[in-house]
């Protein structure tokens, strides 16, 4: 498993996204499922996703949807 660090920059974010893509490719079985939860790569994937979500929440927040009918 790779060393995991807080995502601080867009470059870190891009690297994390690329790693998630690679892990998803490696872990996806022929029937479209993700490999065993105890697999170290699966653990890395889940940790990276959590770091990415935290970065996105901080840097790219999604606001509440507006309803044009009420504005």
N, CA, C and O atoms as CSV, one atom per row, in Angstrom:
chain,resi,resn,atom,element,x,y,z
A,1,UNK,N,N,0.846,-1.174,0.000
A,1,UNK,CA,C,0.000,0.000,0.000
A,1,UNK,C,C,0.893,1.238,0.000
A,1,UNK,O,O,1.899,1.306,0.706
A,2,UNK,N,N,0.499,2.197,-0.801
A,2,UNK,CA,C,1.252,3.438,-0.898
A,2,UNK,C,C,1.062,4.270,0.367
A,2,UNK,O,O,0.093,4.103,1.108
A,3,UNK,N,N,2.010,5.163,0.588
A,3,UNK,CA,C,1.894,6.084,1.715
A,3,UNK,C,C,0.777,7.081,1.423
A,3,UNK,O,O,0.722,7.657,0.337
A,4,UNK,N,N,-0.104,7.282,2.385
A,4,UNK,CA,C,-1.227,8.191,2.200
A,4,UNK,C,C,-0.994,9.468,2.986
A,4,UNK,O,O,-0.620,9.438,4.158
A,5,UNK,N,N,-1.221,10.586,2.322
A,5,UNK,CA,C,-1.066,11.883,2.961
A,5,UNK,C,C,-2.297,12.727,2.687
A,5,UNK,O,O,-3.060,12.452,1.760
A,6,UNK,N,N,-2.484,13.749,3.494
A,6,UNK,CA,C,-3.561,14.693,3.262
A,6,UNK,C,C,-3.381,15.322,1.889
A,6,UNK,O,O,-2.262,15.624,1.474
A,7,UNK,N,N,-4.482,15.513,1.195
A,7,UNK,CA,C,-4.442,16.160,-0.115
A,7,UNK,C,C,-4.483,17.660,0.131
A,7,UNK,O,O,-5.451,18.184,0.684
A,8,UNK,N,N,-3.417,18.351,-0.287
A,8,UNK,CA,C,-3.300,19.780,-0.006
A,8,UNK,C,C,-3.370,20.649,-1.265
A,8,UNK,O,O,-3.732,21.823,-1.188
A,9,UNK,N,N,-3.029,20.084,-2.409
A,9,UNK,CA,C,-2.965,20.873,-3.642
A,9,UNK,C,C,-3.741,20.173,-4.750
A,9,UNK,O,O,-4.111,19.005,-4.628
A,10,UNK,N,N,-3.980,20.909,-5.835
A,10,UNK,CA,C,-4.637,20.302,-6.993
A,10,UNK,C,C,-3.776,19.180,-7.571
A,10,UNK,O,O,-4.304,18.189,-8.076
A,11,UNK,N,N,-2.451,19.332,-7.500
A,11,UNK,CA,C,-1.561,18.274,-7.986
A,11,UNK,C,C,-1.720,17.009,-7.142
A,11,UNK,O,O,-1.765,15.904,-7.681
A,12,UNK,N,N,-1.805,17.171,-5.822
A,12,UNK,CA,C,-2.054,16.025,-4.936
A,12,UNK,C,C,-3.390,15.374,-5.284
A,12,UNK,O,O,-3.506,14.150,-5.348
A,13,UNK,N,N,-4.390,16.217,-5.505
A,13,UNK,CA,C,-5.741,15.756,-5.843
A,13,UNK,C,C,-5.721,14.954,-7.142
A,13,UNK,O,O,-6.295,13.867,-7.219
A,14,UNK,N,N,-5.054,15.500,-8.164
A,14,UNK,CA,C,-4.967,14.801,-9.447
A,14,UNK,C,C,-4.258,13.459,-9.306
A,14,UNK,O,O,-4.668,12.468,-9.911
A,15,UNK,N,N,-3.196,13.427,-8.509
A,15,UNK,CA,C,-2.471,12.174,-8.277
A,15,UNK,C,C,-3.348,11.155,-7.561
A,15,UNK,O,O,-3.336,9.970,-7.894
A,16,UNK,N,N,-4.103,11.622,-6.582
A,16,UNK,CA,C,-4.993,10.723,-5.842
A,16,UNK,C,C,-6.075,10.161,-6.755
A,16,UNK,O,O,-6.393,8.974,-6.682
A,17,UNK,N,N,-6.644,11.006,-7.615
A,17,UNK,CA,C,-7.659,10.531,-8.561
A,17,UNK,C,C,-7.078,9.490,-9.516
A,17,UNK,O,O,-7.730,8.492,-9.823
A,18,UNK,N,N,-5.858,9.725,-9.981
A,18,UNK,CA,C,-5.211,8.767,-10.880
A,18,UNK,C,C,-4.974,7.439,-10.164
A,18,UNK,O,O,-5.161,6.374,-10.752
A,19,UNK,N,N,-4.567,7.500,-8.909
A,19,UNK,CA,C,-4.333,6.271,-8.141
A,19,UNK,C,C,-5.638,5.524,-7.913
A,19,UNK,O,O,-5.664,4.297,-7.998
A,20,UNK,N,N,-6.723,6.239,-7.625
A,20,UNK,CA,C,-8.027,5.599,-7.447
A,20,UNK,C,C,-8.437,4.888,-8.732
A,20,UNK,O,O,-8.933,3.762,-8.690
A,21,UNK,N,N,-8.233,5.539,-9.867
A,21,UNK,CA,C,-8.570,4.920,-11.149
A,21,UNK,C,C,-7.783,3.632,-11.344
A,21,UNK,O,O,-8.346,2.615,-11.750
A,22,UNK,N,N,-6.485,3.669,-11.058
A,22,UNK,CA,C,-5.647,2.476,-11.208
A,22,UNK,C,C,-6.101,1.367,-10.260
A,22,UNK,O,O,-6.178,0.204,-10.658
A,23,UNK,N,N,-6.398,1.719,-9.023
A,23,UNK,CA,C,-6.855,0.713,-8.060
A,23,UNK,C,C,-8.191,0.116,-8.480
A,23,UNK,O,O,-8.395,-1.093,-8.368
A,24,UNK,N,N,-9.097,0.952,-8.961
A,24,UNK,CA,C,-10.399,0.445,-9.419
A,24,UNK,C,C,-10.204,-0.539,-10.573
A,24,UNK,O,O,-10.845,-1.589,-10.618
A,25,UNK,N,N,-9.318,-0.190,-11.500
A,25,UNK,CA,C,-9.041,-1.088,-12.624
A,25,UNK,C,C,-8.475,-2.419,-12.134
A,25,UNK,O,O,-8.862,-3.482,-12.620
A,26,UNK,N,N,-7.564,-2.356,-11.177
A,26,UNK,CA,C,-6.925,-3.568,-10.659
A,26,UNK,C,C,-7.874,-4.427,-9.825
A,26,UNK,O,O,-7.790,-5.655,-9.853
A,27,UNK,N,N,-8.767,-3.790,-9.091
A,27,UNK,CA,C,-9.609,-4.512,-8.136
A,27,UNK,C,C,-10.946,-4.986,-8.696
A,27,UNK,O,O,-11.604,-5.831,-8.089
A,28,UNK,N,N,-11.351,-4.457,-9.835
A,28,UNK,CA,C,-12.653,-4.834,-10.384
A,28,UNK,C,C,-12.568,-6.219,-11.009
A,28,UNK,O,O,-11.729,-6.481,-11.871
A,29,UNK,N,N,-13.451,-7.096,-10.558
A,29,UNK,CA,C,-13.496,-8.466,-11.068
A,29,UNK,C,C,-14.263,-8.495,-12.388
A,29,UNK,O,O,-14.945,-7.526,-12.722
A,30,UNK,N,N,-14.161,-9.593,-13.145
A,30,UNK,CA,C,-14.863,-9.675,-14.428
A,30,UNK,C,C,-16.375,-9.450,-14.323
A,30,UNK,O,O,-17.003,-9.014,-15.288
A,31,UNK,N,N,-16.958,-9.741,-13.167
A,31,UNK,CA,C,-18.401,-9.528,-13.020
A,31,UNK,C,C,-18.741,-8.119,-12.516
A,31,UNK,O,O,-19.888,-7.842,-12.166
A,32,UNK,N,N,-17.737,-7.231,-12.480
A,32,UNK,CA,C,-17.972,-5.839,-12.127
A,32,UNK,C,C,-17.943,-5.523,-10.649
A,32,UNK,O,O,-18.253,-4.399,-10.255
A,33,UNK,N,N,-17.582,-6.482,-9.826
A,33,UNK,CA,C,-17.515,-6.268,-8.380
A,33,UNK,C,C,-16.103,-5.829,-7.985
A,33,UNK,O,O,-15.136,-6.056,-8.712
A,34,UNK,N,N,-16.014,-5.199,-6.820
A,34,UNK,CA,C,-14.709,-4.830,-6.276
A,34,UNK,C,C,-14.216,-5.977,-5.411
A,34,UNK,O,O,-14.975,-6.569,-4.644
A,35,UNK,N,N,-12.921,-6.282,-5.549
A,35,UNK,CA,C,-12.296,-7.410,-4.867
A,35,UNK,C,C,-12.457,-7.325,-3.345
A,35,UNK,O,O,-12.840,-6.289,-2.800
A,36,UNK,N,N,-12.161,-8.422,-2.691
A,36,UNK,CA,C,-12.267,-8.654,-1.244
A,36,UNK,C,C,-11.926,-7.434,-0.386
A,36,UNK,O,O,-10.936,-6.745,-0.633
A,37,UNK,N,N,-12.753,-7.180,0.615
A,37,UNK,CA,C,-12.565,-6.021,1.494
A,37,UNK,C,C,-11.289,-6.096,2.322
A,37,UNK,O,O,-10.823,-5.069,2.814
A,38,UNK,N,N,-10.719,-7.271,2.487
A,38,UNK,CA,C,-9.491,-7.385,3.277
A,38,UNK,C,C,-8.232,-7.211,2.424
A,38,UNK,O,O,-7.120,-7.225,2.951
A,39,UNK,N,N,-8.401,-7.051,1.128
A,39,UNK,CA,C,-7.276,-6.836,0.223
A,39,UNK,C,C,-6.628,-5.483,0.563
A,39,UNK,O,O,-7.335,-4.479,0.655
A,40,UNK,N,N,-5.302,-5.437,0.750
A,40,UNK,CA,C,-4.645,-4.168,1.088
A,40,UNK,C,C,-4.914,-3.059,0.069
A,40,UNK,O,O,-5.001,-1.888,0.438
A,41,UNK,N,N,-5.045,-3.417,-1.197
A,41,UNK,CA,C,-5.346,-2.397,-2.205
A,41,UNK,C,C,-6.751,-1.839,-2.021
A,41,UNK,O,O,-6.989,-0.660,-2.283
A,42,UNK,N,N,-7.665,-2.661,-1.580
A,42,UNK,CA,C,-9.038,-2.197,-1.310
A,42,UNK,C,C,-9.033,-1.224,-0.136
A,42,UNK,O,O,-9.747,-0.221,-0.144
A,43,UNK,N,N,-8.229,-1.529,0.864
A,43,UNK,CA,C,-8.111,-0.642,2.024
A,43,UNK,C,C,-7.518,0.701,1.590
A,43,UNK,O,O,-7.982,1.759,2.017
A,44,UNK,N,N,-6.488,0.650,0.737
A,44,UNK,CA,C,-5.892,1.881,0.203
A,44,UNK,C,C,-6.929,2.673,-0.594
A,44,UNK,O,O,-7.019,3.893,-0.459
A,45,UNK,N,N,-7.703,1.986,-1.416
A,45,UNK,CA,C,-8.734,2.639,-2.222
A,45,UNK,C,C,-9.722,3.387,-1.329
A,45,UNK,O,O,-10.027,4.553,-1.578
A,46,UNK,N,N,-10.212,2.729,-0.310
A,46,UNK,CA,C,-11.194,3.355,0.574
A,46,UNK,C,C,-10.601,4.555,1.317
A,46,UNK,O,O,-11.280,5.561,1.521
A,47,UNK,N,N,-9.341,4.443,1.717
A,47,UNK,CA,C,-8.686,5.563,2.400
A,47,UNK,C,C,-8.502,6.746,1.447
A,47,UNK,O,O,-8.732,7.893,1.828
A,48,UNK,N,N,-8.090,6.467,0.221
A,48,UNK,CA,C,-7.926,7.537,-0.763
A,48,UNK,C,C,-9.249,8.229,-1.069
A,48,UNK,O,O,-9.302,9.454,-1.183
A,49,UNK,N,N,-10.302,7.453,-1.199
A,49,UNK,CA,C,-11.619,8.041,-1.464
A,49,UNK,C,C,-12.015,8.977,-0.322
A,49,UNK,O,O,-12.563,10.051,-0.569
A,50,UNK,N,N,-11.747,8.589,0.902
A,50,UNK,CA,C,-12.060,9.451,2.048
A,50,UNK,C,C,-11.248,10.749,1.994
A,50,UNK,O,O,-11.776,11.825,2.273
A,51,UNK,N,N,-9.973,10.646,1.639
A,51,UNK,CA,C,-9.136,11.844,1.521
A,51,UNK,C,C,-9.621,12.750,0.395
A,51,UNK,O,O,-9.651,13.972,0.541
A,52,UNK,N,N,-9.999,12.148,-0.720
A,52,UNK,CA,C,-10.512,12.920,-1.858
A,52,UNK,C,C,-11.806,13.629,-1.475
A,52,UNK,O,O,-11.985,14.808,-1.783
A,53,UNK,N,N,-12.696,12.925,-0.814
A,53,UNK,CA,C,-13.962,13.541,-0.394
A,53,UNK,C,C,-13.720,14.718,0.545
A,53,UNK,O,O,-14.377,15.753,0.426
A,54,UNK,N,N,-12.791,14.570,1.468
A,54,UNK,CA,C,-12.482,15.662,2.396
A,54,UNK,C,C,-11.939,16.872,1.636
A,54,UNK,O,O,-12.320,18.007,1.922
A,55,UNK,N,N,-11.062,16.636,0.678
A,55,UNK,CA,C,-10.506,17.723,-0.133
A,55,UNK,C,C,-11.604,18.402,-0.944
A,55,UNK,O,O,-11.673,19.630,-0.996
A,56,UNK,N,N,-12.449,17.616,-1.567
A,56,UNK,CA,C,-13.533,18.180,-2.374
A,56,UNK,C,C,-14.506,18.983,-1.517
A,56,UNK,O,O,-14.962,20.049,-1.930
A,57,UNK,N,N,-14.822,18.483,-0.338
A,57,UNK,CA,C,-15.725,19.212,0.555
A,57,UNK,C,C,-15.155,20.579,0.924
A,57,UNK,O,O,-15.889,21.559,1.049
A,58,UNK,N,N,-13.830,20.628,1.097
A,58,UNK,CA,C,-13.180,21.875,1.486
A,58,UNK,C,C,-12.974,22.810,0.295
A,58,UNK,O,O,-13.257,24.005,0.384
A,59,UNK,N,N,-12.487,22.271,-0.808
A,59,UNK,CA,C,-12.084,23.096,-1.945
A,59,UNK,C,C,-13.145,23.268,-3.020
A,59,UNK,O,O,-13.151,24.272,-3.732
A,60,UNK,N,N,-14.024,22.313,-3.141
A,60,UNK,CA,C,-15.027,22.330,-4.209
A,60,UNK,C,C,-16.409,22.007,-3.638
A,60,UNK,O,O,-17.056,21.055,-4.075
A,61,UNK,N,N,-16.860,22.798,-2.665
A,61,UNK,CA,C,-18.149,22.475,-2.047
A,61,UNK,C,C,-19.296,22.615,-3.048
A,61,UNK,O,O,-19.284,23.474,-3.929
A,62,UNK,N,N,-20.257,21.760,-2.882
A,62,UNK,CA,C,-21.457,21.818,-3.707
A,62,UNK,C,C,-22.530,22.484,-2.864
A,62,UNK,O,O,-22.900,21.981,-1.803
A,63,UNK,N,N,-23.022,23.602,-3.336
A,63,UNK,CA,C,-24.036,24.342,-2.596
A,63,UNK,C,C,-25.385,23.654,-2.655
A,63,UNK,O,O,-25.580,22.688,-3.393
A,64,UNK,N,N,-26.294,24.162,-1.876
A,64,UNK,CA,C,-27.656,23.639,-1.885
A,64,UNK,C,C,-28.297,23.950,-3.230
A,64,UNK,O,O,-28.089,25.027,-3.788
A,65,UNK,N,N,-29.064,23.019,-3.741
A,65,UNK,CA,C,-29.730,23.296,-5.015
A,65,UNK,C,C,-30.776,24.391,-4.834
A,65,UNK,O,O,-31.401,24.512,-3.781
A,66,UNK,N,N,-30.945,25.165,-5.863
A,66,UNK,CA,C,-31.979,26.193,-5.813
A,66,UNK,C,C,-33.167,25.725,-6.630
A,66,UNK,O,O,-33.025,25.012,-7.623
A,67,UNK,N,N,-34.303,26.130,-6.201
A,67,UNK,CA,C,-35.526,25.783,-6.905
A,67,UNK,C,C,-36.039,27.049,-7.578
A,67,UNK,O,O,-36.545,27.941,-6.897
A,68,UNK,N,N,-35.918,27.147,-8.906
A,68,UNK,CA,C,-36.323,28.373,-9.595
A,68,UNK,C,C,-37.781,28.745,-9.337
A,68,UNK,O,O,-38.137,29.921,-9.417
A,69,UNK,N,N,-38.618,27.778,-9.034
A,69,UNK,CA,C,-40.033,28.061,-8.804
A,69,UNK,C,C,-40.257,28.844,-7.517
A,69,UNK,O,O,-41.288,29.497,-7.357
A,70,UNK,N,N,-39.287,28.780,-6.591
A,70,UNK,CA,C,-39.464,29.460,-5.305
A,70,UNK,C,C,-38.663,30.744,-5.215
A,70,UNK,O,O,-38.730,31.438,-4.201
A,71,UNK,N,N,-37.911,31.076,-6.246
A,71,UNK,CA,C,-37.094,32.302,-6.185
A,71,UNK,C,C,-37.696,33.420,-6.977
A,71,UNK,O,O,-37.133,34.514,-7.027
